[in-house]
Amino acid sequence: GAILELLLRRKGAFRPELSAGTALTDVSVWRIVSELRHEGWVFESRKRAPYVGGPSSFFTLSNDHAVLGVELSNGRLSVGLGGLDASVLQSWRCAIPAEPDQAVFEARCRELLGEALAQRGHRRLRAVQAAVALPGYGGPAHRRNAIFPWDLPRLHDFLRQCLSPVPVALTNSVIAQAAYDRYAIGADALGRDHLFVFVGHGVAAAIVSAAGALDAFAPVEMGHAVVQRGGARCRCGHHGCLEAYTSLQAVGEIVGLDEASMLARGDAWLEPGALGPRELAQLRDRLVLLGLGIGNALNLHGLRDVVISGWPSLLGPEETAAVAHGVDESLLGGLQDDVTLHFRKPGTGSDPGASVAFAAWAFARRGGVDSPEPAALAA
């Protein structure tokens, strides 16, 4: 699993790099890579060695296999067919209510998955992993999703019927976004544990472990931290949640755009030069609240690096400085030099890239254990 994850993260490596990145001996790496090549998960090519006399064998993940991603966010359902390298080969989308009935989700998901599986067959790819990313999903131990109060055993049965025998991994939307940031965008340059914060349709966070190839992500509930008692109503049913002030819907009311218009424009929906002083001042107030939430999360988890992806990174330095002000007000000891905020472009409308990236990681995590082909979808 560690070797597959390293190949996913680096998009290929020489054998000495695999040894250094996994702390395995060269003999062990050669044995494992030979097995992975024999099983068809890894492809070997020849490239100029990185140093004189070095081995020229360069290993990448095979492009003969596929993963499937299902993503529910921003008022639409997305299904993607992707490669083991977390690339999206083709995607299908449809509009869906912001809080869909489970039967509506199942009907539309079945239709899109049918198209994806048909395209997989046309491309002659083997599906080896699927992933579903849902807002508010708390894992198998949680019987209720506050955002989508669906019947989870029914959901699991539905996915098995659609995709069996391909393994399906369910995850929270922010974990999928963290996987997208790490594997699809290739933004793993920090090399340190950090807090990943995504501000979009919702607000959520995850701890990303730099050394944790197989256990890289841990969710942090931040968007539903109450920042104003008796404040604006949140979709979770509470009042005053951070998400109620900093989500796309909330800031759309300030800039005069609905969420559908924002998604249609991609990352170009927020143009700082087109906003007046009043709108910018309101956005800065919201960003201070975001900083308060981040600072309190750092108080709990002790991390010193924060990666922020979402609409805040589309603004200028004066506005993003408001996040730092909020962190400074809530972080024990204030915002010191050893705490760094990194703003990452959000890729608005990139779904289902996040679920495809998580599916690629889930495949790597289980070490390339073989799985049969999925049966055709039942009518």
LINCOR-V817415 format. One record per pair of residues at least 24 apart in sequence whose C-alpha atoms are under 6 Angstrom apart, sorted by the first residue. I is the first residue (numbers start at 1). J is the second residue. D is the distance in whole Angstrom. If there is no record, write none. Layout:
# LINCOR-V817415
I,J,D ; I,J,D
This chain:
# LINCOR-V817415
1,364,5 ; 1,365,5 ; 1,366,6 ; 1,367,4 ; 2,213,6 ; 4,364,5 ; 5,364,5 ; 8,85,5 ; 9,183,5 ; 12,59,5 ; 12,60,4 ; 13,58,6 ; 13,59,5 ; 14,58,5 ; 64,125,6 ; 65,125,5 ; 65,126,5 ; 65,127,6 ; 66,125,6 ; 66,126,6 ; 66,127,5 ; 67,127,5 ; 67,128,6 ; 67,129,5 ; 67,130,6 ; 68,130,4 ; 68,356,6 ; 69,130,6 ; 69,131,5 ; 69,132,6 ; 69,355,5 ; 69,356,4 ; 70,132,5 ; 70,355,6 ; 71,132,6 ; 71,133,5 ; 71,352,6 ; 71,355,6 ; 72,134,6 ; 74,201,6 ; 78,352,5 ; 79,352,6 ; 80,352,6 ; 82,356,6 ; 84,360,5 ; 86,184,6 ; 86,356,6 ; 86,357,5 ; 86,360,5 ; 128,166,6 ; 128,371,6 ; 129,166,6 ; 129,167,5 ; 129,359,6 ; 129,363,6 ; 130,168,5 ; 130,359,5 ; 131,168,5 ; 131,169,5 ; 131,170,6 ; 131,355,6 ; 131,359,5 ; 132,170,5 ; 133,171,5 ; 133,172,5 ; 133,173,5 ; 133,355,6 ; 134,172,5 ; 134,173,5 ; 135,172,6 ; 135,173,5 ; 137,172,5 ; 146,236,6 ; 147,236,6 ; 162,377,5 ; 163,374,6 ; 164,374,5 ; 165,374,5 ; 166,374,6 ; 174,204,6 ; 176,354,5 ; 176,355,5 ; 176,358,5 ; 177,354,5 ; 179,357,6 ; 179,358,5 ; 180,354,5 ; 180,357,5 ; 194,303,6 ; 194,305,5 ; 194,306,6 ; 195,306,5 ; 196,306,6 ; 196,307,5 ; 197,308,5 ; 198,309,5 ; 198,310,6 ; 199,310,5 ; 200,247,5 ; 200,248,5 ; 200,310,6 ; 201,247,5 ; 201,248,5 ; 202,243,6 ; 202,247,5 ; 203,243,5 ; 214,365,5 ; 246,286,6 ; 263,349,6 ; 266,348,5 ; 266,349,6 ; 267,348,5 ; 272,315,6 ; 284,319,5 ; 284,322,6 ; 287,322,6 ; 287,323,5 ; 288,322,5 ; 288,323,5 ; 288,326,4 ; 291,323,4 ; 291,326,4 ; 291,327,4 ; 292,326,5 ; 292,327,5 ; 292,330,5 ; 295,327,4 ; 295,330,5 ; 295,331,4 ; 296,330,6 ; 296,331,6 ; 299,331,6 ; 304,339,4 ; 305,339,6 ; 305,340,5 ; 306,341,5 ; 306,342,6 ; 307,342,5 ; 307,343,6 ; 308,343,5 ; 308,344,6 ; 309,344,5 ; 309,345,6 ; 309,346,5 ; 310,346,4 ; 313,343,5 ; 313,344,6 ; 313,345,6
